[in-house]
Structures are given as structure tokens and as C-alpha cells.
Amino acid sequence: MVIFDIPESRKRGRDALSLKLRRMGLYPLQKSVLIYPYEFKNEVEFISEIFDLRKFVRLMIVKEIDNALHLKKIFELI
């Protein structure tokens, strides 16, 4: 899971990160909270470094989530 709160002053980077993540297939749980069942750390770190966004972006490995069945269906894992 990736979450971010990037200020308006960094809109270009925020838009680039959001677009890349959505194109990769991450699912938006909320506007700035996206989830994906596969490794994507390198892509997030790369974009975060290019646009100097590192302090605004958090990556998490989620072991359990209450809507897991719904997400598995979205990612065609069941």
C-alpha cells in the first residue's frame, strides 16, 4: 500500500506519481491511498526521488485488510 499527502506546490510530481501508480494497476482505496498485491517499491522510490517527494510518500506492506475478498476479486486473484 502507498499513501501520500503531497502539497499543491508539488502538483507536477504528485500528478506524475498518481498517474504512474494507476497505470500500473494500483487500486485506489481513497484519493491518495492505493493498494496493489505485487511489489512496486522500486517504481514509487524512483518517482519520489525524481520529483523530491520522499518526505510525502509512505509505503506499507499490509498483511490483512477487512475487504480482502473484494480486493482479491478486483485483482482477479480468486
Buried (B, 14 or more C-beta within 10 A) or exposed (E): BBBBEBEEEBEEBBEBBBEBBEEEEBBEBEEBBBBBBEEBEEBBEEBBEEBEBEEBBEEEEEEEEEEEEEBEEEBEEE
